[in-house]
Amino acid sequence: MFSISYTFTKRTLGLLLFLGGLIGFLGILAIDLLDVGREGGIGPAQQVALALCVAAALLGVTLIPLGKAEA
């Protein structure tokens, strides 16, 4: 009855990956900065999460110029 036709483009996917990676990266850093009572800084799990967020953001940046091609 109701048909919504939306093509998921590489630009949309790239923007979502970039924003997700950026927000995740900033969120992890914010948690580390706000939790000042804890010693030790950024641990191994946080380093892996930060690396994955950076990788997602970089992948998103590479997809944005591909434009309106279907993802």
C-alpha positions in Angstrom: 0.0 0.0 0.0 2.6 2.5 1.1 5.9 2.2 -0.8 8.9 4.3 0.1 11.6 4.1 -2.4 14.9 5.4 -1.2 18.3 4.6 -2.7 21.0 4.3 -0.2 24.0 6.0 -1.9 27.7 5.8 -1.2 27.6 9.5 -0.2 25.0 8.8 2.5 26.9 5.7 3.7 30.1 7.8 3.7 28.5 10.6 5.7 27.1 8.1 8.3 30.4 6.3 8.7 32.3 9.6 9.0 29.9 11.1 11.6 29.7 7.8 13.5 33.4 7.6 13.7 33.9 11.2 14.7 31.2 11.1 17.4 32.6 7.8 18.7 36.1 9.2 18.8 35.1 12.4 20.6 32.8 10.4 22.9 35.6 8.1 24.0 37.9 11.0 24.6 35.2 12.9 26.5 34.6 9.9 28.8 38.3 9.7 29.5 38.6 13.4 30.2 35.5 13.5 32.4 36.5 10.5 34.5 39.3 12.4 36.2 39.3 10.4 39.4 40.6 7.3 37.6 44.3 6.8 37.0 45.9 5.1 34.0 44.8 7.2 31.1 43.6 5.5 27.9 43.8 1.8 28.2 44.2 -0.9 25.5 40.5 -1.4 24.9 40.0 2.4 24.4 43.0 2.5 22.0 41.4 -0.2 19.9 38.0 1.6 20.0 39.7 4.9 19.0 41.5 3.2 16.1 38.2 1.6 14.9 36.5 5.0 15.1 39.3 6.6 13.0 39.2 3.8 10.5 35.4 4.2 10.1 35.8 8.0 9.7 38.5 7.5 7.1 36.4 4.9 5.2 33.5 7.3 5.3 35.6 10.1 3.8 36.7 7.9 0.9 33.1 7.0 0.1 31.7 10.6 0.1 33.2 11.6 -3.3 31.7 8.6 -5.0 28.4 10.4 -5.1 25.1 9.0 -6.1 26.3 5.4 -6.9 24.2 2.8 -5.0 25.9 1.4 -1.9 
